[in-house]
Amino acid sequence: MDTLVSKYANAASAASFDTADNLGENLAGWDAANEFALPAFDIPMVSNPVDFLRAHTDASAENRIRIQHGTTTLSFKFQGGIIVAVDSRASGGSYIASQTVKKVIEINPYLLGTMAGGAADCQYWERELGRRCRLYELRNKERISVAAASKILSNMVYDYKGMGLSMGTMITGWDKTGPQLFYVDSDGTRMRGERFSVGSGSTFAYGVLDTGYDYNLSVPDAIELGRRAIYHATHRDAYSGGSINVFHVKESGWEFIGNYDVGQLHWDYQAQPKGPIS
């Protein structure tokens, strides 16, 4: 990181940057034809390039850009299938980029993937997974299994291990063997499990999920458990928030249950009587 700072930032270059006051004046007289149609680039309005590079570059030589992210996603199996619940906030450090991000990617009518980590990495690789799953179906005349789909994703990202990918996803679905749930990350790690929570708020979600989890939960109770776990994570984790999207994976395919605003859920839960911890 210090090497990048010394290479690309110095006091002289900082002094030569246009200020917000004179930037418009300098650009007003610019003519593409007279300037040989050279491309123009917007320069970030930063007062100190040294501090800017130090804040946005990584100390690791392999990862030139420090990726800041936060989210909360969870999935768990129960007698009625699989519940998938996610928040919808996209953040980069203290900056909230969006409150309406769709963090569940529909790979096909029977397969879902969740997003945690870098949004671009998750969206690209899970869409690529969807393409390969479709090719498998066309070639073999049958649906791909959840295990095979998760293995394909794991193999793809493993080829880029150590190159700065940031991805922690859960692949869920229903195949010939029943409901299946796998965790896959950008290092190529692949694990089968009964319940997972991924993201900066996962520790808070696990506290609620582990307390209320029972394999024999009814469908309404399972939906409420997933929704409540994500709500508590958004309440305690500054990098999670927005609204909660809940999906139910069953034998006939996945079903979107609903979108719930965490602000409204806060007051709904606060109004409920508090009972003793059993």
URCORHU-V33730 format. One record per residue. N is the residue number from 1. RES is the residue in one letter. OMEGA is omega in radians with two decimals (none if undefined). Layout:
# URCORHU-V33730
n=<N,N>
res=<RES,RES>
omega=<OMEGA,OMEGA>
This chain:
# URCORHU-V33730
n=<1,2,3,4,5,6,7,8,9,10,11,12,13,14,15,16,17,18,19,20,21,22,23,24,25,26,27,28,29,30,31,32,33,34,35,36,37,38,39,40,41,42,43,44,45,46,47,48,49,50,51,52,53,54,55,56,57,58,59,60,61,62,63,64,65,66,67,68,69,70,71,72,73,74,75,76,77,78,79,80,81,82,83,84,85,86,87,88,89,90,91,92,93,94,95,96,97,98,99,100,101,102,103,104,105,106,107,108,109,110,111,112,113,114,115,116,117,118,119,120,121,122,123,124,125,126,127,128,129,130,131,132,133,134,135,136,137,138,139,140,141,142,143,144,145,146,147,148,149,150,151,152,153,154,155,156,157,158,159,160,161,162,163,164,165,166,167,168,169,170,171,172,173,174,175,176,177,178,179,180,181,182,183,184,185,186,187,188,189,190,191,192,193,194,195,196,197,198,199,200,201,202,203,204,205,206,207,208,209,210,211,212,213,214,215,216,217,218,219,220,221,222,223,224,225,226,227,228,229,230,231,232,233,234,235,236,237,238,239,240,241,242,243,244,245,246,247,248,249,250,251,252,253,254,255,256,257,258,259,260,261,262,263,264,265,266,267,268,269,270,271,272,273,274,275,276,277,278>
res=<M,D,T,L,V,S,K,Y,A,N,A,A,S,A,A,S,F,D,T,A,D,N,L,G,E,N,L,A,G,W,D,A,A,N,E,F,A,L,P,A,F,D,I,P,M,V,S,N,P,V,D,F,L,R,A,H,T,D,A,S,A,E,N,R,I,R,I,Q,H,G,T,T,T,L,S,F,K,F,Q,G,G,I,I,V,A,V,D,S,R,A,S,G,G,S,Y,I,A,S,Q,T,V,K,K,V,I,E,I,N,P,Y,L,L,G,T,M,A,G,G,A,A,D,C,Q,Y,W,E,R,E,L,G,R,R,C,R,L,Y,E,L,R,N,K,E,R,I,S,V,A,A,A,S,K,I,L,S,N,M,V,Y,D,Y,K,G,M,G,L,S,M,G,T,M,I,T,G,W,D,K,T,G,P,Q,L,F,Y,V,D,S,D,G,T,R,M,R,G,E,R,F,S,V,G,S,G,S,T,F,A,Y,G,V,L,D,T,G,Y,D,Y,N,L,S,V,P,D,A,I,E,L,G,R,R,A,I,Y,H,A,T,H,R,D,A,Y,S,G,G,S,I,N,V,F,H,V,K,E,S,G,W,E,F,I,G,N,Y,D,V,G,Q,L,H,W,D,Y,Q,A,Q,P,K,G,P,I,S>
omega=<3.13,3.09,3.10,-3.13,-3.11,-3.09,-2.97,-3.09,3.03,-3.05,-3.11,-3.13,3.12,-3.12,-3.07,-3.14,3.05,3.04,-3.14,-3.08,-3.06,-3.12,-3.14,3.13,-3.12,-3.11,-3.04,-3.10,-3.10,-3.12,-3.07,-3.11,-3.13,-3.12,3.07,3.09,3.09,-3.13,3.10,-3.12,3.07,3.11,3.13,3.12,3.13,-3.11,-3.10,-3.12,3.14,3.14,-3.14,-3.14,3.14,-3.12,-3.01,3.05,-3.06,3.12,3.13,-3.13,-3.09,-3.06,-3.04,-3.09,3.10,-3.11,3.10,-3.07,3.09,-3.11,2.97,3.07,3.09,3.04,3.06,3.10,3.02,-3.01,-3.12,3.14,-3.12,3.03,3.06,3.13,-3.10,2.99,-3.06,-3.10,2.99,-3.08,3.02,-3.01,-3.14,-3.13,3.10,-3.07,-3.10,3.05,-3.04,-3.14,3.09,-3.02,3.01,-3.12,-3.13,-3.11,2.98,-3.07,-3.13,-3.07,3.06,3.02,3.12,-3.11,2.96,-3.06,3.08,-3.07,-3.11,3.14,-3.10,-3.10,-3.10,-3.01,3.12,3.03,3.05,3.06,3.10,3.11,-3.12,3.07,3.11,3.09,3.10,-3.14,-3.13,-3.10,-3.01,3.09,3.06,3.13,3.08,3.11,3.12,3.13,-3.13,3.13,3.13,3.11,3.10,3.13,3.14,-3.14,-3.13,-3.06,3.12,3.11,-3.12,-3.13,-3.14,-3.10,3.03,3.07,3.11,-3.05,3.00,-3.01,3.01,3.09,-3.09,3.10,-3.14,3.11,-3.09,-3.10,-3.13,3.13,-3.11,-3.11,-3.14,3.01,3.13,3.09,-3.01,3.03,-3.11,3.10,-3.14,-3.10,3.00,-3.13,3.11,3.11,3.13,2.93,-3.04,3.07,-3.09,3.12,-3.04,-3.14,3.11,3.13,3.12,-3.14,3.12,-3.08,-3.12,3.14,-3.03,-3.03,3.00,-3.08,-3.08,3.10,3.00,-3.13,3.11,3.14,3.12,3.10,3.13,3.11,3.11,3.14,-3.13,3.14,3.11,3.12,-3.11,3.09,3.12,-3.14,-3.07,-3.09,-3.08,-3.07,3.07,-3.13,-3.13,3.12,-3.09,3.04,-3.08,3.09,3.06,3.11,3.13,-3.01,-3.12,-3.13,3.14,3.13,3.06,-3.09,-3.14,3.09,-3.03,3.13,-3.07,3.09,3.11,3.11,-3.13,-3.12,3.09,-3.13,3.11,-3.12,-3.14,3.12,3.13,3.12,3.11,3.10,-3.11,none>
